[in-house]
Amino acid sequence: MTPTTRSRRAYWQIGVLALVVGGLAVAVFALGAYFPAAQAPLGAAGSLPDPCSLLTQAEVDQALGAPPAEPIGEHELIDAECSYEPLAAHTAASVLVELTAVRSDAASFEQRARFFQHEGARAIGGFETAAYGKGGSVLVSKPGIIVFVILTDARRAPQSLGPAAQALAHAVLARLP
């Protein structure tokens, strides 16, 4: 065999190998699409409650100071979130409720709390478990679920948003299973 023939054969073998690996990747993806439960580990977002069902329109209206538009929900691998904004476009306010499933391969509540404290959060009282707050943000947990509530409003000072964010966090915790 000449050097040119060996080079062509090597390129051909590499091409075949690439097709086989690509085909396996497509097959694994296709199996995942047909058997999604096999991909979702225990504690995945699919087992979390819908965060958009945990606050009433009146609670969000009171926090935003204006009637909310339809909430926007999103589910990812281990978390689910819901965001609310006022109907009035000129109102720069929002509420975000994020639920994260507690899992061994993800950040624990304690790790998230340490990071949040590093960002300036302080321990806050009034909850059955440890809770941390900064401005309009509250981090708290319930067995198996980490809850993060964020209230923003450009019309008000961030520190004045704490009580409303805490009230929203209490409402979310009360409705979690």
C-alpha positions as CSV (number, residue, x, y, z in Angstrom):
1,M,0.0,0.0,0.0
2,T,1.3,3.4,-0.9
3,P,1.4,6.4,1.6
4,T,-1.5,8.1,-0.4
5,T,-3.6,4.9,-0.1
6,R,-3.0,4.6,3.6
7,S,-3.9,8.3,4.1
8,R,-7.2,7.8,2.2
9,R,-8.0,4.7,4.1
10,A,-7.3,6.5,7.5
11,Y,-9.6,9.4,6.5
12,W,-12.3,6.9,5.4
13,Q,-12.0,5.1,8.8
14,I,-12.2,8.4,10.7
15,G,-15.3,9.3,8.6
16,V,-17.0,6.0,9.4
17,L,-16.1,6.3,13.1
18,A,-17.7,9.8,13.1
19,L,-20.8,8.5,11.5
20,V,-21.1,5.7,14.0
21,V,-20.6,8.0,17.0
22,G,-23.0,10.6,15.5
23,G,-25.6,7.8,15.0
24,L,-25.2,6.7,18.6
25,A,-25.7,10.3,19.8
26,V,-28.9,10.6,17.7
27,A,-30.2,7.2,19.0
28,V,-29.6,8.2,22.7
29,F,-31.3,11.5,22.1
30,A,-34.3,9.7,20.4
31,L,-34.6,7.3,23.3
32,G,-34.6,10.2,25.7
33,A,-37.5,11.8,23.7
34,Y,-39.5,8.5,23.8
35,F,-38.7,7.8,27.5
36,P,-38.5,11.2,29.2
37,A,-39.1,9.6,32.6
38,A,-35.8,7.8,32.3
39,Q,-34.1,11.2,32.0
40,A,-35.8,12.9,34.9
41,P,-34.1,11.9,38.2
42,L,-36.0,11.9,41.5
43,G,-36.3,15.5,42.6
44,A,-36.5,16.9,39.0
45,A,-38.6,19.9,38.2
46,G,-41.3,17.6,36.9
47,S,-42.0,16.6,40.5
48,L,-42.1,20.2,41.8
49,P,-45.4,22.0,42.1
50,D,-46.2,24.6,39.5
51,P,-44.8,27.8,41.0
52,C,-47.4,29.9,39.2
53,S,-50.1,28.2,41.3
54,L,-48.6,29.2,44.6
55,L,-49.5,32.9,44.7
56,T,-52.9,34.5,44.2
57,Q,-53.5,37.4,41.9
58,A,-54.3,39.6,44.9
59,E,-51.0,38.7,46.6
60,V,-49.0,39.6,43.5
61,D,-51.1,42.7,42.9
62,Q,-50.4,43.9,46.4
63,A,-46.7,43.3,46.1
64,L,-46.4,44.9,42.6
65,G,-48.8,47.8,43.4
66,A,-50.5,47.1,40.1
67,P,-52.5,44.3,38.6
68,P,-50.2,41.6,37.2
69,A,-50.2,40.3,33.6
70,E,-50.4,36.5,33.0
71,P,-47.5,34.8,34.9
72,I,-44.8,33.2,32.8
73,G,-43.7,29.8,34.1
74,E,-40.7,27.8,33.2
75,H,-39.5,24.3,34.2
76,E,-35.9,23.2,33.9
77,L,-34.0,20.1,35.0
78,I,-34.1,20.6,38.8
79,D,-36.0,23.9,39.1
80,A,-39.2,25.7,38.2
81,E,-39.9,29.3,38.2
82,C,-42.7,31.8,37.7
83,S,-42.4,35.5,36.9
84,Y,-45.0,38.2,37.2
85,E,-45.0,41.7,35.8
86,P,-47.6,44.4,36.0
87,L,-50.0,44.9,33.1
88,A,-48.9,48.6,32.9
89,A,-45.8,48.7,30.8
90,H,-44.5,51.8,32.6
91,T,-44.3,50.0,36.0
92,A,-40.8,48.6,36.5
93,A,-41.7,46.0,39.0
94,S,-41.6,42.2,39.0
95,V,-42.0,39.1,41.2
96,L,-40.1,35.9,40.6
97,V,-40.8,32.6,42.5
98,E,-38.1,29.9,42.0
99,L,-38.4,26.4,43.3
100,T,-35.4,24.1,43.3
101,A,-35.5,20.4,44.1
102,V,-33.0,19.4,46.7
103,R,-30.6,16.8,45.2
104,S,-27.2,15.4,46.1
105,D,-25.7,16.5,42.8
106,A,-26.9,20.1,43.1
107,A,-26.1,23.0,45.4
108,S,-27.7,22.5,48.9
109,F,-29.7,25.1,50.7
110,E,-26.7,25.8,53.0
111,Q,-24.4,26.3,49.9
112,R,-26.9,28.7,48.3
113,A,-27.3,30.5,51.7
114,R,-23.6,31.0,52.1
115,F,-23.4,32.4,48.5
116,F,-26.4,34.7,49.2
117,Q,-24.8,35.9,52.5
118,H,-21.6,36.6,50.6
119,E,-23.8,38.8,48.3
120,G,-25.0,40.7,51.4
121,A,-28.0,38.7,52.6
122,R,-28.7,38.5,56.3
123,A,-30.6,35.9,58.4
124,I,-34.2,36.9,58.9
125,G,-36.7,35.6,61.4
126,G,-40.3,34.7,61.2
127,F,-39.9,31.4,59.3
128,E,-39.9,27.8,60.6
129,T,-36.5,27.1,59.0
130,A,-33.5,29.3,58.4
131,A,-34.2,32.1,56.0
132,Y,-32.1,34.8,54.5
133,G,-33.0,38.1,52.9
134,K,-31.5,41.1,51.1
135,G,-33.7,43.9,49.8
136,G,-36.7,42.2,48.0
137,S,-35.1,38.8,47.9
138,V,-35.8,35.9,50.3
139,L,-34.1,32.4,50.4
140,V,-35.8,29.8,52.5
141,S,-36.5,26.0,52.3
142,K,-39.0,23.4,53.0
143,P,-38.0,19.7,53.1
144,G,-36.9,18.8,49.6
145,I,-37.4,22.2,48.1
146,I,-35.4,25.5,48.1
147,V,-37.6,28.6,47.6
148,F,-36.2,31.9,46.3
149,V,-38.6,34.8,46.0
150,I,-37.5,38.1,44.4
151,L,-39.5,41.3,44.4
152,T,-38.1,44.2,42.4
153,D,-39.6,47.7,42.0
154,A,-37.6,50.6,40.6
155,R,-40.0,53.0,42.2
156,R,-39.1,51.9,45.8
157,A,-35.9,51.5,47.7
158,P,-34.7,47.9,47.7
159,Q,-34.7,47.6,51.5
160,S,-38.3,48.7,51.7
161,L,-39.3,45.6,49.6
162,G,-38.2,43.1,52.3
163,P,-41.6,42.8,54.2
164,A,-43.5,42.3,50.9
165,A,-41.0,39.7,49.7
166,Q,-41.2,37.9,53.1
167,A,-45.0,37.9,52.9
168,L,-44.8,36.3,49.4
169,A,-42.3,33.7,50.6
170,H,-44.7,32.8,53.5
171,A,-47.6,32.4,51.1
172,V,-45.5,30.1,48.8
173,L,-44.3,28.0,51.8
174,A,-47.9,27.6,53.1
175,R,-49.1,26.2,49.7
176,L,-46.2,23.8,49.1
177,P,-47.1,20.2,49.8
